[in-house]
Amino acid sequence: MNFNVIQEKHNPALKRKEITIEMDFGSGATPSRADLQQVLAKDLKTDAEHVEITKITTENGICRGKAWVKLWDEKKVELYKKKGTPEAAAEAPKV
């Protein structure tokens, strides 16, 4: 998956960066929040616990999309879990 930062804004009041990225995810499916969180943390050289994925959109028929991301200075967000993993199944609501 390739991505380009198209907008970056520092928000000192909330102690975070607000980033908009364009993604090209090849011929595969739209990346999950868990995958995107790990990739962004690695490429932006920060802990995954500080990366919050606000929104992911895709273009119809094309393997491209946008994501809105918040990089927190101090706040830690919960790590996203992939669907279908034992950890995600254990936390799924019981009906």
GUKOL-328886 format. One record per residue (C-alpha): x, z, y. Coordinates in steps of 0.02 Angstrom, whole numbers, plus 32768, in hexadecimal, padded with zeros to 4 digits. Layout:
N
<rec><c1>X</c1><c3>Z</c3><c2>Y</c2></rec>
...
//
This chain:
95
<rec><c1>8000</c1><c3>8000</c3><c2>8000</c2></rec>
<rec><c1>8040</c1><c3>7FCF</c3><c2>80AC</c2></rec>
<rec><c1>8004</c1><c3>8019</c3><c2>814D</c2></rec>
<rec><c1>8024</c1><c3>8007</c3><c2>8207</c2></rec>
<rec><c1>8000</c1><c3>8089</c3><c2>828C</c2></rec>
<rec><c1>7F93</c1><c3>8033</c3><c2>830D</c2></rec>
<rec><c1>7F6D</c1><c3>80CA</c3><c2>837A</c2></rec>
<rec><c1>7FBE</c1><c3>8174</c3><c2>838A</c2></rec>
<rec><c1>7F87</c1><c3>81FE</c3><c2>8400</c2></rec>
<rec><c1>7FCF</c1><c3>82AC</c3><c2>8410</c2></rec>
<rec><c1>7F4C</c1><c3>8333</c3><c2>842E</c2></rec>
<rec><c1>7FAB</c1><c3>83CE</c3><c2>8469</c2></rec>
<rec><c1>7F0E</c1><c3>8437</c3><c2>8480</c2></rec>
<rec><c1>7EE4</c1><c3>842B</c3><c2>83C6</c2></rec>
<rec><c1>7F9B</c1><c3>841F</c3><c2>838F</c2></rec>
<rec><c1>7F89</c1><c3>837B</c3><c2>8332</c2></rec>
<rec><c1>7FAB</c1><c3>82C1</c3><c2>8336</c2></rec>
<rec><c1>7F18</c1><c3>824A</c3><c2>8323</c2></rec>
<rec><c1>7F4C</c1><c3>81A9</c3><c2>82D0</c2></rec>
<rec><c1>7EF0</c1><c3>8109</c3><c2>82A6</c2></rec>
<rec><c1>7F40</c1><c3>809B</c3><c2>8221</c2></rec>
<rec><c1>7F21</c1><c3>7FEF</c3><c2>81DA</c2></rec>
<rec><c1>7F39</c1><c3>7FE4</c3><c2>811E</c2></rec>
<rec><c1>7F5A</c1><c3>7F54</c3><c2>80A8</c2></rec>
<rec><c1>7F40</c1><c3>7F93</c3><c2>7FF7</c2></rec>
<rec><c1>7F65</c1><c3>7EF2</c3><c2>7F98</c2></rec>
<rec><c1>7EEF</c1><c3>7EBA</c3><c2>7F10</c2></rec>
<rec><c1>7EBB</c1><c3>7F69</c3><c2>7EDB</c2></rec>
<rec><c1>7E2C</c1><c3>7FDA</c3><c2>7F0B</c2></rec>
<rec><c1>7E1E</c1><c3>803B</c3><c2>7FAC</c2></rec>
<rec><c1>7E98</c1><c3>80CD</c3><c2>7FA1</c2></rec>
<rec><c1>7E4E</c1><c3>8179</c3><c2>7F88</c2></rec>
<rec><c1>7E65</c1><c3>8200</c3><c2>800B</c2></rec>
<rec><c1>7EDA</c1><c3>8259</c3><c2>7F91</c2></rec>
<rec><c1>7F49</c1><c3>81BF</c3><c2>7F7E</c2></rec>
<rec><c1>7F49</c1><c3>819A</c3><c2>8038</c2></rec>
<rec><c1>7F72</c1><c3>824F</c3><c2>8063</c2></rec>
<rec><c1>800B</c1><c3>824C</c3><c2>7FF1</c2></rec>
<rec><c1>8048</c1><c3>81A1</c3><c2>802F</c2></rec>
<rec><c1>8035</c1><c3>81D1</c3><c2>80E7</c2></rec>
<rec><c1>8089</c1><c3>8279</c3><c2>80CF</c2></rec>
<rec><c1>811F</c1><c3>8224</c3><c2>807E</c2></rec>
<rec><c1>812D</c1><c3>8197</c3><c2>80FE</c2></rec>
<rec><c1>810E</c1><c3>8206</c3><c2>8196</c2></rec>
<rec><c1>8184</c1><c3>828C</c3><c2>8153</c2></rec>
<rec><c1>810B</c1><c3>831E</c3><c2>8155</c2></rec>
<rec><c1>80B7</c1><c3>838F</c3><c2>80D7</c2></rec>
<rec><c1>8018</c1><c3>834B</c3><c2>8087</c2></rec>
<rec><c1>7FC2</c1><c3>83EE</c3><c2>80B8</c2></rec>
<rec><c1>7FCC</c1><c3>83B9</c3><c2>816F</c2></rec>
<rec><c1>7F7F</c1><c3>830B</c3><c2>8154</c2></rec>
<rec><c1>7EC2</c1><c3>82FE</c3><c2>8168</c2></rec>
<rec><c1>7E6A</c1><c3>8259</c3><c2>8144</c2></rec>
<rec><c1>7DD3</c1><c3>8250</c3><c2>81B6</c2></rec>
<rec><c1>7D8D</c1><c3>81A5</c3><c2>8188</c2></rec>
<rec><c1>7DB8</c1><c3>810A</c3><c2>8121</c2></rec>
<rec><c1>7D65</c1><c3>8061</c3><c2>813E</c2></rec>
<rec><c1>7D84</c1><c3>7FBB</c3><c2>80E9</c2></rec>
<rec><c1>7D61</c1><c3>7F06</c3><c2>8111</c2></rec>
<rec><c1>7CE9</c1><c3>7EAB</c3><c2>809E</c2></rec>
<rec><c1>7D3E</c1><c3>7E37</c3><c2>8022</c2></rec>
<rec><c1>7DED</c1><c3>7E5F</c3><c2>8060</c2></rec>
<rec><c1>7E63</c1><c3>7EE6</c3><c2>8023</c2></rec>
<rec><c1>7E80</c1><c3>7F2B</c3><c2>80D2</c2></rec>
<rec><c1>7E39</c1><c3>7FBC</c3><c2>8130</c2></rec>
<rec><c1>7E53</c1><c3>8043</c3><c2>81B2</c2></rec>
<rec><c1>7E67</c1><c3>80FD</c3><c2>81A5</c2></rec>
<rec><c1>7E5B</c1><c3>8186</c3><c2>8226</c2></rec>
<rec><c1>7ED6</c1><c3>8213</c3><c2>8207</c2></rec>
<rec><c1>7EFE</c1><c3>82BB</c3><c2>8256</c2></rec>
<rec><c1>7FAC</c1><c3>8304</c3><c2>8244</c2></rec>
<rec><c1>7FA1</c1><c3>83BD</c3><c2>8267</c2></rec>
<rec><c1>8034</c1><c3>8420</c3><c2>82AA</c2></rec>
<rec><c1>7FFD</c1><c3>84C9</c3><c2>8265</c2></rec>
<rec><c1>7F55</c1><c3>84BA</c3><c2>820D</c2></rec>
<rec><c1>7F5A</c1><c3>849D</c3><c2>8152</c2></rec>
<rec><c1>7ED3</c1><c3>8433</c3><c2>8102</c2></rec>
<rec><c1>7EA1</c1><c3>8436</c3><c2>804D</c2></rec>
<rec><c1>7EF7</c1><c3>83B4</c3><c2>7FE2</c2></rec>
<rec><c1>7E80</c1><c3>832C</c3><c2>7FAC</c2></rec>
<rec><c1>7E64</c1><c3>8317</c3><c2>7EF2</c2></rec>
<rec><c1>7E4C</c1><c3>8274</c3><c2>7E94</c2></rec>
<rec><c1>7DA3</c1><c3>825B</c3><c2>7E42</c2></rec>
<rec><c1>7DAA</c1><c3>8265</c3><c2>7D86</c2></rec>
<rec><c1>7E37</c1><c3>82E3</c3><c2>7D7F</c2></rec>
<rec><c1>7E1C</c1><c3>838C</c3><c2>7D2A</c2></rec>
<rec><c1>7E34</c1><c3>83E7</c3><c2>7DD1</c2></rec>
<rec><c1>7DAD</c1><c3>8380</c3><c2>7E26</c2></rec>
<rec><c1>7D36</c1><c3>8393</c3><c2>7D92</c2></rec>
<rec><c1>7D4A</c1><c3>8451</c3><c2>7D96</c2></rec>
<rec><c1>7D18</c1><c3>8456</c3><c2>7E4D</c2></rec>
<rec><c1>7C86</c1><c3>83DC</c3><c2>7E3F</c2></rec>
<rec><c1>7BDE</c1><c3>842A</c3><c2>7E67</c2></rec>
<rec><c1>7B75</c1><c3>8456</c3><c2>7DCF</c2></rec>
<rec><c1>7AC7</c1><c3>840B</c3><c2>7DCD</c2></rec>
//
